Amino acid sequence: MLRVVHGPVNIGNQPWAISQQERQLGVRSEVVVNYNTWLEYPVDRCLGEYGDRSWQTRLRRARFAWTAPLRYDVLHYYFGRSFSCMDDYGARNRRWFRDLRMARRLGKRVFMTLQGCDVRLSKNSSDNNEITMCREGHCGAVPTCRSQLDAERRWLIEEIIPLANRAFVLNPELAKYVPGSAFLPYAVDISHFETVPPRLDRPPVILHAPSDEGVKGSSYVIQAIERLKQRHELEFVLVKGLPHAEAMKLYRDADLVIDQLLAGWYGAFAVELMAMGKPVAAYIRDEDLDCLPPGMREELPLLQVTPDTIEQDLEAALLRRTEWVEWGERARRFSQRWHDPRRLARALIDAYRDPESRFVIEPDRKPICAE
């Protein structure tokens, strides 16, 4: 039986969603993290609390990092880290990625899923994109990115990612920075999400749930909503700092959801809301979409908004409120078709068994990439 470990972080619950389906497909798959986050996503094993430097936690993490290449056939790493990367203990040091290098020396298969600021080059994104989070006044990390983190990301891109058998990106922009990578949609098991369509018998409830307000462009959302309230009766719900399970209770009551305005793509949060049958608004950067399956690009159901036009875009949506249920139904079908974790897990298992195989994620299983 193929033995797979996902880690050392469970960002966006992507590793867990994939791992659960891999198990059902006959793979011995686990999610192990060095530490968990305030979102409290499920994992099979958490090796310690964030920043815990006790000798017990340090020993537990080190033991797992050095033995994982011996115990698993496939090591699937996330967010530009491996188990020996103790990022909560300080800056990169010579011990980072030793488990990854050991795994390759032992002939084990190594995969990496990149999710955003692990490989996004801040200056490049700012220079090349009209709308981006990587600009002064949006993300508070911009000065640090320019002075330090961009150099570390280049090192990761040039020295570490090529050691992996394959690399996947969850945001289409990242394909520009990671040569040879394949686009991987977010995996969300929508069977866990009851359809709760928008209600038309009350003032509309518009929801926004930023994990980082600067990165998500929340100031544009909040300002637009305040102006719209002067002309339209509506309720605005801003969700911040809640564990995932608690936030889900608020999501169910939303009629329209605003995701992110600066990243050029949508997040796992948007997929969860689409799975509930909610219409979702986000900024989608068209010039990044060449790496998508053609069908996925054609079927994108999101309401397009930009930082400069969000007030007008939302007002236009409010004037078409009778269509929101239909928009939500289309969004749910899209999430079923393109974010099905079983299909994505099956494609990943094919890659685990043969890293040179063509990575196929379209529902009809037709190849989407050139040889």
C-alpha positions as CSV (number, residue, x, y, z in Angstrom):
1,M,0.0,0.0,0.0
2,L,1.3,3.4,-1.0
3,R,2.2,5.5,2.1
4,V,1.8,9.3,1.8
5,V,2.3,12.1,4.3
6,H,1.1,15.7,3.9
7,G,2.6,18.5,5.9
8,P,4.1,20.4,7.7
9,V,1.2,22.8,7.6
10,N,-2.5,22.4,6.8
11,I,-3.2,25.7,5.0
12,G,-6.7,26.2,3.8
13,N,-7.5,22.6,4.8
14,Q,-6.2,21.5,1.4
15,P,-4.0,18.7,2.7
16,W,-6.8,17.3,4.8
17,A,-9.3,17.3,2.0
18,I,-6.9,15.5,-0.3
19,S,-5.7,13.0,2.3
20,Q,-9.2,11.9,3.3
21,Q,-10.0,11.0,-0.3
22,E,-6.6,9.3,-0.8
23,R,-7.5,7.0,2.1
24,Q,-10.8,6.1,0.4
25,L,-8.9,5.3,-2.8
26,G,-6.7,2.8,-1.0
27,V,-3.7,4.9,0.0
28,R,-2.3,5.1,3.5
29,S,-2.4,8.9,3.8
30,E,-1.8,11.1,6.8
31,V,-1.7,14.9,7.6
32,V,1.0,15.8,10.1
33,V,1.8,19.4,11.0
34,N,4.6,21.0,13.1
35,Y,2.0,23.2,14.7
36,N,-1.7,24.1,14.1
37,T,-3.2,27.6,13.7
38,W,-6.1,29.5,15.1
39,L,-8.4,28.1,12.4
40,E,-8.1,24.7,14.0
41,Y,-8.3,22.7,10.8
42,P,-8.3,18.9,11.5
43,V,-5.0,16.9,11.3
44,D,-4.0,13.4,12.1
45,R,-1.0,14.5,14.2
46,C,0.2,17.9,15.5
47,L,3.8,17.9,16.7
48,G,3.6,20.9,19.0
49,E,2.3,24.4,19.6
50,Y,3.4,27.4,17.5
51,G,6.8,28.7,18.9
52,D,7.0,26.0,21.6
53,R,10.8,25.5,22.1
54,S,10.5,23.0,24.9
55,W,12.9,20.0,24.6
56,Q,10.0,17.6,24.3
57,T,8.5,19.5,21.3
58,R,11.9,20.1,19.6
59,L,12.7,16.4,20.0
60,R,9.3,15.3,18.7
61,R,9.5,17.5,15.6
62,A,13.1,16.5,14.9
63,R,12.4,12.8,15.2
64,F,9.5,13.0,12.9
65,A,11.4,15.1,10.3
66,W,14.3,12.6,10.2
67,T,12.2,9.4,10.2
68,A,9.5,10.5,7.7
69,P,11.7,9.7,4.7
70,L,12.1,6.2,6.0
71,R,8.5,5.6,6.8
72,Y,6.7,7.0,3.8
73,D,6.8,6.4,0.0
74,V,5.6,10.0,-0.8
75,L,6.2,13.2,1.1
76,H,3.9,16.0,0.0
77,Y,5.0,19.3,1.3
78,Y,3.1,22.6,1.5
79,F,3.7,26.3,1.6
80,G,7.4,26.1,0.7
81,R,8.3,24.1,3.9
82,S,9.4,20.6,4.8
83,F,9.2,19.0,8.3
84,S,12.7,20.2,9.1
85,C,11.8,23.8,8.5
86,M,11.1,25.2,11.9
87,D,9.8,28.5,10.7
88,D,8.3,29.4,14.0
89,Y,11.7,29.2,15.6
90,G,13.4,31.8,13.5
91,A,15.0,32.4,10.1
92,R,16.1,29.7,7.7
93,N,19.2,27.8,8.7
94,R,21.3,24.9,7.4
95,R,19.0,22.3,8.8
96,W,16.0,23.4,6.7
97,F,14.9,20.9,4.0
98,R,17.3,18.2,5.2
99,D,14.4,15.7,5.3
100,L,13.5,16.6,1.7
101,R,17.0,16.0,0.6
102,M,17.2,12.8,2.5
103,A,14.0,11.6,0.9
104,R,15.3,12.2,-2.6
105,R,18.6,10.4,-1.7
106,L,16.5,7.4,-0.6
107,G,14.6,7.4,-3.8
108,K,11.3,8.6,-2.2
109,R,8.9,10.8,-4.2
110,V,8.6,14.4,-3.2
111,F,5.9,16.8,-4.2
112,M,5.3,20.4,-3.2
113,T,2.1,22.5,-3.3
114,L,2.7,26.3,-3.4
115,Q,-0.1,28.5,-2.1
116,G,0.8,32.1,-2.3
117,C,3.4,34.2,-0.4
118,D,5.7,31.1,-0.2
119,V,6.8,31.8,-3.8
120,R,5.1,35.0,-5.0
121,L,7.9,37.5,-5.7
122,S,6.6,40.8,-4.3
123,K,8.5,43.2,-6.5
124,N,7.7,41.2,-9.7
125,S,4.0,41.1,-8.8
126,S,4.0,44.8,-8.1
127,D,5.9,45.7,-11.3
128,N,3.8,43.4,-13.6
129,N,0.3,43.6,-12.2
130,E,-2.0,46.6,-12.1
131,I,-3.8,45.1,-9.1
132,T,-1.9,43.2,-6.5
133,M,-1.5,42.8,-2.8
134,C,2.3,43.3,-3.2
135,R,2.2,47.1,-3.0
136,E,2.8,49.6,-0.3
137,G,-0.4,50.3,1.6
138,H,-1.9,46.8,1.0
139,C,0.2,44.2,2.7
140,G,2.2,45.2,5.7
141,A,5.0,42.8,4.8
142,V,6.0,44.6,1.6
143,P,9.1,46.3,3.0
144,T,10.3,42.9,4.5
145,C,9.5,41.1,1.2
146,R,11.6,43.6,-0.8
147,S,14.6,43.6,1.7
148,Q,14.6,39.9,2.6
149,L,11.8,37.5,1.7
150,D,12.0,37.9,-2.1
151,A,15.6,36.7,-2.0
152,E,14.6,33.7,0.1
153,R,11.8,32.9,-2.3
154,R,14.2,33.0,-5.3
155,W,16.4,30.6,-3.4
156,L,13.4,28.3,-2.8
157,I,12.4,28.5,-6.5
158,E,15.9,27.9,-7.8
159,E,17.4,25.5,-5.3
160,I,14.7,23.6,-3.5
161,I,11.6,23.2,-5.6
162,P,13.6,21.6,-8.5
163,L,14.5,18.8,-6.1
164,A,10.8,17.8,-6.0
165,N,9.4,15.4,-8.4
166,R,6.6,17.8,-9.2
167,A,5.3,21.1,-8.0
168,F,1.7,22.3,-7.9
169,V,0.3,25.9,-7.6
170,L,-3.1,26.8,-6.1
171,N,-3.1,30.4,-7.5
172,P,-2.6,30.8,-11.3
173,E,-0.2,33.8,-10.8
174,L,2.3,31.5,-9.1
175,A,2.8,29.5,-12.3
176,K,4.8,32.5,-13.6
177,Y,7.3,32.0,-10.8
178,V,7.6,28.2,-10.7
179,P,8.7,26.8,-14.0
180,G,7.2,23.5,-14.9
181,S,4.5,23.6,-12.2
182,A,0.9,22.4,-12.7
183,F,-2.2,24.2,-11.6
184,L,-4.1,22.4,-8.8
185,P,-7.6,23.7,-7.8
186,Y,-8.5,23.8,-4.2
187,A,-9.9,20.5,-2.9
188,V,-13.2,21.0,-1.0
189,D,-15.5,18.1,0.0
190,I,-18.8,19.8,-0.7
191,S,-20.7,16.8,0.6
192,H,-20.2,18.4,4.0
193,F,-21.9,21.6,2.9
194,E,-25.7,21.9,2.9
195,T,-27.1,24.1,0.2
196,V,-28.4,27.3,1.7
197,P,-29.5,29.6,-1.1
198,P,-29.7,33.3,-0.8
199,R,-32.9,34.6,0.7
200,L,-35.1,37.2,-1.0
201,D,-37.5,37.9,1.9
202,R,-35.3,40.3,3.8
203,P,-32.6,42.9,3.3
204,P,-29.6,41.2,1.7
205,V,-26.8,39.9,3.9
206,I,-23.4,40.6,2.4
207,L,-20.4,38.8,4.1
208,H,-16.7,39.3,4.0
209,A,-14.2,37.1,6.0
210,P,-10.6,38.3,5.6
211,S,-7.8,36.3,7.2
212,D,-5.7,39.5,6.6
213,E,-7.5,42.7,5.8
214,G,-4.7,44.3,4.0
215,V,-4.0,41.3,1.8
216,K,-7.6,40.7,1.0
217,G,-8.4,44.4,0.2
218,S,-10.9,44.7,3.0
219,S,-10.7,48.5,3.2
220,Y,-12.1,48.7,-0.3
221,V,-15.0,46.4,0.6
222,I,-15.8,48.2,3.8
223,Q,-15.8,51.7,2.2
224,A,-17.9,50.5,-0.7
225,I,-20.5,48.9,1.7
226,E,-20.7,52.1,3.8
227,R,-21.5,54.1,0.7
228,L,-24.0,51.6,-0.6
229,K,-25.8,51.6,2.8
230,Q,-26.8,55.2,2.1
231,R,-28.8,54.1,-1.0
232,H,-29.7,50.5,-0.2
233,E,-31.0,48.6,2.8
234,L,-28.6,45.8,3.5
235,E,-26.7,44.0,6.3
236,F,-22.9,43.7,6.3
237,V,-21.2,40.9,8.2
238,L,-17.4,41.1,8.7
239,V,-16.0,37.8,10.0
240,K,-12.6,38.0,11.7
241,G,-10.5,35.8,14.0
242,L,-13.0,32.9,14.4
243,P,-12.2,29.2,14.3
244,H,-13.4,27.7,11.1
245,A,-16.3,25.8,12.7
246,E,-17.7,28.9,14.3
247,A,-17.3,31.0,11.2
248,M,-19.2,28.4,9.2
249,K,-22.4,29.2,11.2
250,L,-22.2,32.8,10.0
251,Y,-21.5,31.8,6.4
252,R,-24.7,29.9,6.2
253,D,-26.8,33.0,6.7
254,A,-25.1,35.1,4.0
255,D,-26.8,36.0,0.7
256,L,-23.7,37.2,-1.2
257,V,-20.1,36.8,-0.3
258,I,-17.1,39.0,-1.1
259,D,-13.8,37.1,-1.2
260,Q,-10.5,38.8,-2.1
261,L,-9.8,41.9,-4.2
262,L,-6.0,41.9,-4.7
263,A,-4.8,38.3,-5.2
264,G,-6.2,37.9,-8.7
265,W,-7.8,34.6,-7.8
266,Y,-10.2,33.2,-5.2
267,G,-9.5,31.1,-2.1
268,A,-10.7,28.0,-0.5
269,F,-13.1,30.1,1.5
270,A,-14.9,31.1,-1.7
271,V,-15.2,27.4,-2.7
272,E,-16.9,26.6,0.6
273,L,-19.4,29.4,0.1
274,M,-20.0,28.3,-3.6
275,A,-20.6,24.8,-2.3
276,M,-23.4,26.3,-0.1
277,G,-25.0,27.8,-3.2
278,K,-23.9,31.4,-2.5
279,P,-22.9,33.9,-5.2
280,V,-19.3,35.0,-4.6
281,A,-17.5,38.1,-5.8
282,A,-13.7,38.4,-6.2
283,Y,-11.1,40.0,-8.5
284,I,-9.9,37.5,-11.1
285,R,-6.8,38.5,-13.1
286,D,-7.5,37.3,-16.6
287,E,-3.9,37.4,-17.8
288,D,-3.0,34.6,-15.3
289,L,-5.5,32.1,-16.5
290,D,-3.6,30.4,-19.3
291,C,-2.5,27.5,-16.9
292,L,-6.2,26.6,-16.2
293,P,-8.1,23.8,-17.9
294,P,-10.0,25.6,-20.7
295,G,-13.3,24.4,-19.4
296,M,-12.6,25.7,-15.9
297,R,-11.7,29.1,-17.3
298,E,-14.9,29.2,-19.4
299,E,-17.2,28.2,-16.5
300,L,-15.8,30.6,-13.8
301,P,-19.0,31.7,-12.0
302,L,-17.6,34.5,-9.8
303,L,-18.9,38.1,-9.9
304,Q,-15.9,40.1,-11.1
305,V,-15.1,43.1,-8.9
306,T,-12.0,45.3,-8.6
307,P,-10.8,47.7,-5.9
308,D,-11.7,50.7,-8.1
309,T,-15.1,49.5,-9.2
310,I,-16.4,47.4,-6.3
311,E,-19.1,49.9,-5.3
312,Q,-20.6,50.0,-8.8
313,D,-20.1,46.2,-9.2
314,L,-22.0,45.5,-6.0
315,E,-24.7,48.0,-6.8
316,A,-25.2,46.3,-10.2
317,A,-25.5,43.0,-8.3
318,L,-28.0,44.4,-5.9
319,L,-30.2,45.6,-8.7
320,R,-30.2,42.0,-10.1
321,R,-30.9,40.4,-6.7
322,T,-33.7,38.2,-8.1
323,E,-30.9,36.3,-10.0
324,W,-28.8,35.5,-6.9
325,V,-30.3,32.1,-6.4
326,E,-29.5,31.1,-9.9
327,W,-26.0,32.5,-9.5
328,G,-25.6,30.4,-6.4
329,E,-26.8,27.3,-8.1
330,R,-24.2,27.8,-10.9
331,A,-21.5,28.4,-8.3
332,R,-22.4,25.1,-6.5
333,R,-22.3,23.2,-9.8
334,F,-18.9,24.7,-10.5
335,S,-17.5,23.7,-7.1
336,Q,-18.8,20.2,-7.7
337,R,-17.2,20.0,-11.1
338,W,-13.8,21.6,-10.5
339,H,-13.1,21.3,-6.8
340,D,-14.1,17.6,-6.2
341,P,-11.4,16.3,-3.9
342,R,-11.8,12.7,-5.1
343,R,-11.0,13.6,-8.6
344,L,-8.0,15.7,-7.5
345,A,-6.8,13.0,-5.2
346,R,-7.0,10.4,-8.0
347,A,-4.9,12.7,-10.2
348,L,-2.4,13.2,-7.4
349,I,-2.2,9.4,-6.8
350,D,-1.5,8.9,-10.5
351,A,1.4,11.5,-10.2
352,Y,2.7,9.8,-7.0
353,R,2.9,6.5,-8.8
354,D,4.4,8.0,-12.0
355,P,5.7,11.6,-11.5
356,E,6.3,11.8,-15.3
357,S,2.6,11.1,-16.1
358,R,0.3,13.8,-17.4
359,F,-1.6,15.6,-14.7
360,V,-5.3,15.4,-15.6
361,I,-7.9,17.2,-13.5
362,E,-10.7,17.9,-16.0
363,P,-13.9,16.0,-15.1
364,D,-13.9,14.2,-18.5
365,R,-10.3,13.1,-17.8
366,K,-9.0,14.6,-21.1
367,P,-5.3,15.8,-20.9
368,I,-5.0,19.5,-20.4
369,C,-1.3,20.1,-20.6
370,A,1.2,19.9,-23.4
371,E,3.7,17.0,-23.5
